[in-house]
């Protein structure tokens, strides 16, 4: 009887631990859709539609997954955040930048895209 209770207790504790850890990830304030508003190149700031007619977004998902969409074409990717240092890769691109308080800036081949999470 003690073995059965010990096994049930272990299963219950494992279920609670898994439930709590996945819940924390879903409450990450950085998750959501970031929409590019401007792009900067050589000191000139332009509207992002001058680069992408149909827009550019990055959707940050739990588990370090993301979806990048540019001009209606989408690709899955991965993202990491270390403090405010942001890294994203997927769909053949890899860029670094910053992410803080719902504002993301990423550098891609010398063009800095500024994205905002408007959620």
Z-matrix of the N, CA and C atoms (Angstrom, degrees):
N
C 1 1.452
C 2 1.538 1 111.13
N 3 1.358 2 115.46 1 -39.29
C 4 1.459 3 119.30 2 -179.56
C 5 1.530 4 110.92 3 -64.11
N 6 1.344 5 116.28 4 -36.38
C 7 1.468 6 120.01 5 179.88
C 8 1.521 7 110.66 6 -65.79
N 9 1.312 8 117.20 7 -40.26
C 10 1.468 9 121.22 8 179.45
C 11 1.516 10 109.84 9 -65.16
N 12 1.330 11 118.03 10 -44.73
C 13 1.468 12 121.33 11 178.35
C 14 1.526 13 111.17 12 -63.48
N 15 1.334 14 117.34 13 -40.30
C 16 1.465 15 120.91 14 178.89
C 17 1.524 16 110.50 15 -64.07
N 18 1.326 17 117.53 16 -41.58
C 19 1.471 18 121.52 17 178.18
C 20 1.527 19 110.94 18 -65.29
N 21 1.317 20 117.07 19 -43.75
C 22 1.470 21 120.77 20 178.79
C 23 1.528 22 110.91 21 -62.91
N 24 1.336 23 116.17 22 -41.53
C 25 1.459 24 120.45 23 178.49
C 26 1.527 25 110.65 24 -64.19
N 27 1.330 26 117.49 25 -41.68
C 28 1.468 27 121.23 26 178.89
C 29 1.527 28 110.64 27 -63.08
N 30 1.334 29 117.19 28 -43.68
C 31 1.462 30 121.28 29 178.93
C 32 1.522 31 110.37 30 -63.29
N 33 1.322 32 116.95 31 -42.48
C 34 1.462 33 121.22 32 179.60
C 35 1.524 34 111.32 33 -63.11
N 36 1.323 35 116.89 34 -44.62
C 37 1.471 36 120.29 35 178.61
C 38 1.519 37 111.76 36 -63.93
N 39 1.329 38 117.10 37 -40.28
C 40 1.464 39 120.71 38 177.77
C 41 1.527 40 110.81 39 -63.60
N 42 1.318 41 117.34 40 -42.79
C 43 1.465 42 121.23 41 179.12
C 44 1.522 43 110.81 42 -63.36
N 45 1.328 44 116.95 43 -41.31
C 46 1.469 45 119.91 44 177.86
C 47 1.519 46 111.15 45 -64.53
N 48 1.330 47 116.92 46 -42.69
C 49 1.465 48 120.31 47 -179.90
C 50 1.519 49 111.17 48 -63.41
N 51 1.321 50 117.39 49 -43.68
C 52 1.465 51 120.18 50 179.20
C 53 1.520 52 111.09 51 -67.04
N 54 1.290 53 117.89 52 -39.11
C 55 1.462 54 121.27 53 179.15
C 56 1.510 55 112.21 54 -64.78
N 57 1.314 56 116.76 55 -39.74
C 58 1.464 57 120.30 56 -179.45
C 59 1.514 58 111.52 57 -71.20
N 60 1.318 59 118.13 58 -40.44
C 61 1.463 60 118.99 59 -176.95
C 62 1.518 61 111.54 60 -68.88
N 63 1.333 62 119.16 61 -39.56
C 64 1.461 63 119.61 62 179.64
C 65 1.518 64 110.83 63 -71.86
N 66 1.324 65 117.55 64 -30.10
C 67 1.457 66 120.42 65 178.52
C 68 1.518 67 111.77 66 -67.79
N 69 1.350 68 116.37 67 -37.83
C 70 1.458 69 120.14 68 179.52
C 71 1.517 70 110.93 69 -62.11
N 72 1.333 71 116.99 70 -41.38
C 73 1.457 72 122.21 71 -179.15
C 74 1.527 73 110.83 72 -62.60
N 75 1.319 74 117.00 73 -40.45
C 76 1.458 75 120.81 74 -178.66
C 77 1.519 76 111.84 75 -68.91
N 78 1.324 77 117.95 76 -21.65
C 79 1.459 78 121.66 77 179.19
C 80 1.526 79 112.51 78 -91.46
N 81 1.321 80 117.20 79 8.17
C 82 1.457 81 121.95 80 178.61
C 83 1.523 82 108.82 81 -60.57
N 84 1.338 83 118.42 82 120.73
C 85 1.467 84 120.62 83 -177.86
C 86 1.527 85 113.48 84 -67.11
N 87 1.329 86 117.98 85 -11.80
C 88 1.461 87 121.03 86 -179.91
C 89 1.525 88 112.95 87 -83.98
N 90 1.332 89 117.50 88 -13.48
C 91 1.459 90 120.15 89 -178.87
C 92 1.519 91 110.68 90 -69.75
N 93 1.322 92 116.18 91 148.93
C 94 1.460 93 121.14 92 178.27
C 95 1.517 94 111.34 93 135.99
N 96 1.321 95 115.03 94 -175.69
C 97 1.461 96 121.78 95 -177.32
C 98 1.531 97 109.81 96 -97.57
N 99 1.316 98 115.24 97 124.05
C 100 1.460 99 122.57 98 177.35
C 101 1.527 100 107.55 99 -104.32
N 102 1.313 101 116.10 100 125.86
C 103 1.460 102 122.06 101 -177.71
C 104 1.523 103 109.47 102 -108.09
N 105 1.333 104 115.73 103 127.84
C 106 1.463 105 120.11 104 178.68
C 107 1.523 106 109.92 105 -69.82
N 108 1.318 107 115.59 106 131.14
C 109 1.463 108 121.78 107 179.76
C 110 1.517 109 111.87 108 -108.69
N 111 1.333 110 116.21 109 -44.43
C 112 1.466 111 119.96 110 -178.19
C 113 1.526 112 109.88 111 -135.94
N 114 1.317 113 114.56 112 162.59
C 115 1.460 114 122.62 113 174.84
C 116 1.517 115 107.44 114 -134.30
N 117 1.323 116 116.33 115 137.23
C 118 1.460 117 121.49 116 -178.91
C 119 1.527 118 109.40 117 -117.25
N 120 1.340 119 114.56 118 133.37
C 121 1.457 120 120.20 119 177.73
C 122 1.516 121 108.77 120 -146.05
N 123 1.314 122 116.98 121 125.50
C 124 1.475 123 123.27 122 179.36
C 125 1.522 124 112.22 123 51.36
N 126 1.320 125 116.41 124 41.22
C 127 1.457 126 120.83 125 177.29
C 128 1.517 127 114.98 126 80.59
N 129 1.315 128 117.82 127 3.06
C 130 1.469 129 122.08 128 179.85
C 131 1.526 130 108.23 129 -107.21
N 132 1.334 131 115.95 130 130.76
C 133 1.456 132 120.85 131 177.69
C 134 1.517 133 109.14 132 -103.98
N 135 1.336 134 115.58 133 128.28
C 136 1.462 135 122.17 134 -179.10
C 137 1.523 136 109.77 135 -125.91
N 138 1.329 137 116.40 136 156.73
C 139 1.459 138 119.94 137 171.82
C 140 1.513 139 108.07 138 -67.65
N 141 1.329 140 116.39 139 144.78
C 142 1.456 141 120.34 140 -175.82
C 143 1.532 142 112.03 141 -64.58
N 144 1.335 143 117.94 142 -23.99
C 145 1.472 144 119.35 143 -179.96
C 146 1.529 145 112.31 144 -66.70
N 147 1.310 146 117.82 145 -12.26
C 148 1.455 147 120.05 146 174.59
C 149 1.528 148 111.21 147 -77.35
N 150 1.327 149 116.27 148 -14.83
C 151 1.458 150 122.00 149 174.87
C 152 1.527 151 111.07 150 -103.49
N 153 1.332 152 115.77 151 -40.75
C 154 1.465 153 122.25 152 -177.32
C 155 1.525 154 109.11 153 -131.66
N 156 1.321 155 117.03 154 106.17
C 157 1.462 156 121.10 155 -177.58
C 158 1.521 157 112.79 156 -58.48
N 159 1.341 158 116.63 157 -38.20
C 160 1.459 159 121.15 158 -177.88
C 161 1.529 160 112.51 159 -97.44
N 162 1.319 161 116.97 160 10.53
C 163 1.456 162 121.15 161 175.97
C 164 1.511 163 114.70 162 91.90
N 165 1.327 164 113.82 163 173.78
C 166 1.453 165 122.85 164 -179.28
C 167 1.516 166 107.89 165 -144.26
N 168 1.338 167 117.08 166 123.85
C 169 1.462 168 121.94 167 178.50
C 170 1.525 169 110.42 168 -134.35
N 171 1.322 170 114.19 169 155.06
C 172 1.458 171 121.66 170 170.90
C 173 1.522 172 106.32 171 -129.91
N 174 1.315 173 116.10 172 120.05
C 175 1.461 174 120.66 173 176.79
C 176 1.521 175 108.64 174 -100.28
N 177 1.335 176 116.22 175 113.53
C 178 1.452 177 121.01 176 177.89
C 179 1.519 178 108.74 177 -85.49
N 180 1.329 179 115.65 178 124.89
C 181 1.457 180 122.45 179 -179.02
C 182 1.523 181 109.36 180 -114.19
N 183 1.320 182 116.13 181 166.58
C 184 1.455 183 120.37 182 179.06
C 185 1.521 184 110.45 183 -65.85
N 186 1.321 185 115.24 184 160.31
C 187 1.450 186 120.50 185 178.74
C 188 1.511 187 114.38 186 74.25
N 189 1.337 188 117.94 187 16.53
C 190 1.459 189 121.01 188 179.40
C 191 1.514 190 114.29 189 75.32
N 192 1.327 191 117.05 190 15.45
C 193 1.457 192 120.79 191 179.17
C 194 1.526 193 109.64 192 -96.46
N 195 1.338 194 116.18 193 155.49
C 196 1.462 195 119.86 194 177.52
C 197 1.519 196 110.02 195 -151.71
N 198 1.317 197 114.30 196 168.38
C 199 1.461 198 122.23 197 176.17
C 200 1.524 199 107.00 198 -129.68
N 201 1.322 200 116.09 199 121.62
C 202 1.460 201 121.80 200 178.64
C 203 1.520 202 108.06 201 -103.01
N 204 1.334 203 116.63 202 131.74
C 205 1.456 204 120.92 203 179.46
C 206 1.524 205 108.72 204 -130.78
N 207 1.344 206 115.45 205 124.09
C 208 1.463 207 121.49 206 178.27
C 209 1.521 208 108.29 207 -135.06
N 210 1.324 209 115.85 208 124.20
C 211 1.472 210 122.24 209 -179.14
C 212 1.528 211 112.43 210 52.98
N 213 1.328 212 115.92 211 37.05
C 214 1.453 213 120.94 212 176.44
C 215 1.521 214 115.08 213 84.89
N 216 1.318 215 118.29 214 -6.48
C 217 1.468 216 122.72 215 178.16
C 218 1.521 217 108.62 216 -97.46
N 219 1.335 218 116.69 217 131.06
C 220 1.461 219 120.90 218 -176.74
C 221 1.521 220 112.10 219 -116.60
N 222 1.330 221 114.72 220 152.03
C 223 1.463 222 122.32 221 175.34
C 224 1.517 223 108.06 222 -147.04
N 225 1.305 224 116.23 223 147.33
C 226 1.455 225 121.06 224 175.66
C 227 1.511 226 109.37 225 -85.48
N 228 1.325 227 115.81 226 152.78
C 229 1.449 228 120.24 227 179.97
C 230 1.504 229 111.77 228 -154.76
N 231 1.336 230 114.54 229 -168.49
C 232 1.458 231 122.58 230 179.64
C 233 1.521 232 108.82 231 -131.60
N 234 1.335 233 115.29 232 149.71
C 235 1.457 234 119.96 233 177.80
C 236 1.518 235 110.10 234 -137.54
N 237 1.349 236 114.36 235 154.16
C 238 1.460 237 121.08 236 174.79
C 239 1.524 238 108.05 237 -138.58
N 240 1.318 239 114.87 238 155.00
C 241 1.457 240 121.56 239 177.92
C 242 1.522 241 107.77 240 -138.09
N 243 1.330 242 115.96 241 125.47
C 244 1.460 243 122.73 242 177.34
C 245 1.517 244 106.88 243 -123.71
N 246 1.318 245 116.53 244 97.78
C 247 1.467 246 120.31 245 -171.96
C 248 1.512 247 107.65 246 70.83
N 249 1.331 248 117.08 247 -112.25
C 250 1.466 249 120.91 248 174.89
C 251 1.534 250 111.10 249 -110.29
N 252 1.342 251 117.37 250 -0.50
C 253 1.470 252 121.49 251 179.74
C 254 1.521 253 109.16 252 -79.33
N 255 1.315 254 115.45 253 120.37
C 256 1.455 255 122.89 254 -174.26
C 257 1.524 256 110.44 255 -111.91
N 258 1.331 257 116.11 256 141.63
C 259 1.466 258 121.51 257 176.42
C 260 1.516 259 108.26 258 -136.40
N 261 1.336 260 116.70 259 135.69
C 262 1.467 261 121.23 260 177.27
C 263 1.517 262 108.92 261 -137.99
N 264 1.341 263 114.72 262 143.93
C 265 1.464 264 119.77 263 175.16
C 266 1.513 265 109.17 264 -148.77
N 267 1.317 266 114.03 265 143.91
C 268 1.456 267 120.92 266 178.89
C 269 1.515 268 109.96 267 158.05
N 270 1.316 269 116.20 268 155.54
C 271 1.453 270 120.41 269 178.89
C 272 1.517 271 113.40 270 61.48
N 273 1.324 272 116.53 271 26.26
C 274 1.455 273 120.05 272 178.56
C 275 1.520 274 115.17 273 86.94
N 276 1.340 275 117.49 274 3.88
C 277 1.465 276 119.23 275 177.20
C 278 1.521 277 109.66 276 -117.45
N 279 1.305 278 114.78 277 156.90
C 280 1.457 279 122.21 278 174.51
C 281 1.513 280 106.84 279 -146.33
N 282 1.325 281 117.70 280 121.76
C 283 1.464 282 120.93 281 -178.01
C 284 1.523 283 112.01 282 -141.70
N 285 1.308 284 113.35 283 157.31
C 286 1.457 285 122.43 284 176.19
C 287 1.516 286 108.58 285 -118.27
N 288 1.305 287 114.83 286 160.76
C 289 1.455 288 120.06 287 177.83
C 290 1.512 289 110.74 288 179.35
N 291 1.317 290 115.32 289 -148.81
C 292 1.455 291 121.31 290 179.80
C 293 1.524 292 109.82 291 -131.25
N 294 1.318 293 115.01 292 155.34
C 295 1.458 294 122.22 293 175.50
C 296 1.516 295 107.50 294 -144.39
N 297 1.333 296 115.30 295 120.99
C 298 1.460 297 120.05 296 -179.31
C 299 1.520 298 109.36 297 -159.09
N 300 1.328 299 116.02 298 131.10
C 301 1.466 300 122.92 299 175.50
C 302 1.527 301 113.13 300 53.53
N 303 1.321 302 116.88 301 42.76
C 304 1.464 303 120.87 302 176.62
C 305 1.509 304 115.21 303 77.06
N 306 1.337 305 117.27 304 11.49
C 307 1.464 306 121.54 305 178.83
C 308 1.524 307 108.54 306 -122.63
N 309 1.327 308 115.45 307 125.95
C 310 1.453 309 121.89 308 -179.18
C 311 1.526 310 108.81 309 -118.52
N 312 1.320 311 115.61 310 138.11
C 313 1.464 312 121.75 311 172.41
C 314 1.510 313 107.04 312 -128.91
N 315 1.329 314 116.85 313 125.51
C 316 1.461 315 120.19 314 178.84
C 317 1.528 316 109.59 315 -127.96
N 318 1.308 317 114.94 316 144.98
C 319 1.462 318 121.88 317 -179.40
C 320 1.518 319 108.59 318 -104.83
N 321 1.332 320 115.91 319 120.31
C 322 1.459 321 121.17 320 176.84
C 323 1.521 322 108.37 321 -126.27
N 324 1.318 323 116.20 322 108.35
C 325 1.469 324 122.90 323 -179.91
C 326 1.526 325 112.80 324 53.14
N 327 1.326 326 116.54 325 43.05
C 328 1.454 327 120.91 326 176.93
C 329 1.518 328 115.23 327 85.15
N 330 1.321 329 117.95 328 -4.04
C 331 1.458 330 122.02 329 175.76
C 332 1.524 331 107.69 330 -103.30
N 333 1.324 332 116.71 331 123.74
C 334 1.460 333 121.55 332 179.70
C 335 1.518 334 109.39 333 -97.73
N 336 1.332 335 115.54 334 116.04
C 337 1.454 336 121.50 335 178.33
C 338 1.516 337 108.90 336 -96.19
N 339 1.332 338 116.06 337 133.46
C 340 1.454 339 122.46 338 179.24
C 341 1.519 340 108.52 339 -109.35
N 342 1.344 341 114.98 340 119.17
C 343 1.460 342 122.16 341 -175.86
C 344 1.525 343 109.88 342 -118.29
N 345 1.314 344 115.70 343 147.83
C 346 1.471 345 121.46 344 -178.51
C 347 1.521 346 109.48 345 -127.70
N 348 1.338 347 115.79 346 136.76
C 349 1.459 348 122.26 347 173.10
C 350 1.520 349 106.59 348 -91.72
N 351 1.304 350 116.87 349 106.76
C 352 1.472 351 121.10 350 -173.95
C 353 1.520 352 113.10 351 -93.05
N 354 1.340 353 116.34 352 15.27
C 355 1.479 354 119.72 353 -179.36
C 356 1.499 355 111.78 354 -69.33
